[in-house]
Amino acid sequence: MRTTCTPKRRARRSARACPCPQRTGRVIRVERADNLAFMRTIPDASVHLVVTSPPYNLGKDYERRSSLDAYLAAQAEVVVEAVRVLHPRGSICWQVGNFVDNGEIVPLDVVLYDIFAKQDLKLRNRIVWHFGHGLHCKRRLSGRYETINWWTKTDDYTWHLDPIRVPPKYPGKRHFKGPKAGELSCNPLGKNPSDVWEIPNVKSNHPEKTVHPCQFPVELIERLVLSMTDPGDIVLDPYMGVGSAVIAAEMHGRTGYGCDTSDEYVAIARQRLGQLADGTLRTRPMGKPIYNPDLPRGGH
Ligand SMILES: C[S@@+](CC[C@H](N)C(=O)[O-])C[C@H]1O[C@@H](n2cnc3c(N)ncnc32)[C@H](O)[C@@H]1O
């Protein structure tokens, strides 16, 4: 898919943010395809970030439920191909929740761990993504987090902390004694966001909601893109859905690649990328405070 740049579109966007290939020389790839077939068209070691959320084998509309062993074997094939296309300085972020069978849960990152470790990947963080909405369970606690396992191919990986720093708890705090007395005690650019991220999931009142039942919030992927890639790098989502990861990549001057087996989701991804180019795509801004009913205007 090429995002065309018309004078009207250009006028509506700042030149810096316009992701069109006429300006950047980069070509977005968004295709309806099985991910193994799609990835086989990508050269070795050319992708800097593979970020994705596969089906969880729950029997949702977009997947066929199988045995856990068959599911893991299929995942292993996709992981091997993801590692092949990954640049030596690149990262893989695999976002998953639980497989649930008759009320018994299997945390998928736990059972997927060996598949990644066998590829000699190195686990850097197990990011806990905490969110507020989901099923209300009756016979166990309601699940309100999923995980993103961040793997790198080598020890020399691309990593930028500054673009994803968050406001410190006590912004003006200063050292009160010692040689640094009076100086700011925290980094003026903000603090490390830690490995627990509270980001609203995309439910009915979220500005990014489409028909997809499990889409990424774009801000979740923006953090990964900004910290694990450089401008111009390729970001791949092999289970693209409605294109949230490709959008996050394009928003920050990276090149997004994605595929999905659903015609409907691919059409929506293309439509959203068109809106991004037009400047009409609504996304929840990175860093926007979580709605808090106890504060005036929810704290916004
Ligand atoms: C959990 S959803 C990902 C949603 C995505 N993160 C987003 O923001 O929209 C998993 C997606 O994988 C797609 N899918 C399932 N099997 C696939 C395959 N073999 N190749 C490509 N996509 C596949 C499904 O259609 C579904 O949209």
The ligand as an SDF file (V2000), in Angstrom:
LIG
                    3D

 27 29  0  0  0  0  0  0  0  0999 V2000
   -4.8390  -10.1900   18.4610 C   0  0  0  0  0  0  0  0  0  0  0  0
   -5.1910   -9.7380   16.8260 S   0  0  0  0  0  0  0  0  0  0  0  0
   -4.0200   -8.4310   16.5340 C   0  0  0  0  0  0  0  0  0  0  0  0
   -4.6640   -7.0650   16.5400 C   0  0  0  0  0  0  0  0  0  0  0  0
   -3.6770   -5.9500   16.2610 C   0  0  0  0  0  0  0  0  0  0  0  0
   -2.6590   -5.8620   17.2960 N   0  0  0  0  0  0  0  0  0  0  0  0
   -4.3730   -4.5910   16.1150 C   0  0  0  0  0  0  0  0  0  0  0  0
   -3.9310   -3.6020   16.7330 O   0  0  0  0  0  0  0  0  0  0  0  0
   -5.3860   -4.5130   15.4170 O   0  0  0  0  0  0  0  0  0  0  0  0
   -4.5210  -11.0480   15.8830 C   0  0  0  0  0  0  0  0  0  0  0  0
   -4.7050  -10.8880   14.3910 C   0  0  0  0  0  0  0  0  0  0  0  0
   -3.9920  -11.9250   13.7210 O   0  0  0  0  0  0  0  0  0  0  0  0
   -4.6470  -12.1920   12.4850 C   0  0  0  0  0  0  0  0  0  0  0  0
   -4.1250  -13.4890   12.0200 N   0  0  0  0  0  0  0  0  0  0  0  0
   -4.4330  -14.7290   12.4930 C   0  0  0  0  0  0  0  0  0  0  0  0
   -3.7100  -15.6570   11.8480 N   0  0  0  0  0  0  0  0  0  0  0  0
   -2.8960  -15.0020   10.9740 C   0  0  0  0  0  0  0  0  0  0  0  0
   -1.8980  -15.3950   10.0470 C   0  0  0  0  0  0  0  0  0  0  0  0
   -1.5830  -16.6880    9.8890 N   0  0  0  0  0  0  0  0  0  0  0  0
   -1.2500  -14.4560    9.3120 N   0  0  0  0  0  0  0  0  0  0  0  0
   -1.5810  -13.1390    9.4760 C   0  0  0  0  0  0  0  0  0  0  0  0
   -2.5130  -12.6940   10.3550 N   0  0  0  0  0  0  0  0  0  0  0  0
   -3.1680  -13.6170   11.0870 C   0  0  0  0  0  0  0  0  0  0  0  0
   -6.1310  -12.1170   12.8500 C   0  0  0  0  0  0  0  0  0  0  0  0
   -6.9400  -11.8530   11.7480 O   0  0  0  0  0  0  0  0  0  0  0  0
   -6.1370  -10.9940   13.8820 C   0  0  0  0  0  0  0  0  0  0  0  0
   -6.5010   -9.7500   13.3050 O   0  0  0  0  0  0  0  0  0  0  0  0
  1  2  1  0
  2  3  1  0
  2 10  1  0
  3  4  1  0
  4  5  1  0
  5  6  1  0
  5  7  1  0
  7  8  2  0
  7  9  1  0
 10 11  1  0
 11 12  1  0
 11 26  1  0
 12 13  1  0
 13 14  1  0
 13 24  1  0
 14 15  1  0
 14 23  1  0
 15 16  2  0
 16 17  1  0
 17 18  1  0
 17 23  2  0
 18 19  1  0
 18 20  2  0
 20 21  1  0
 21 22  2  0
 22 23  1  0
 24 25  1  0
 24 26  1  0
 26 27  1  0
M  CHG  2   2   1   9  -1
M  END
$$$$
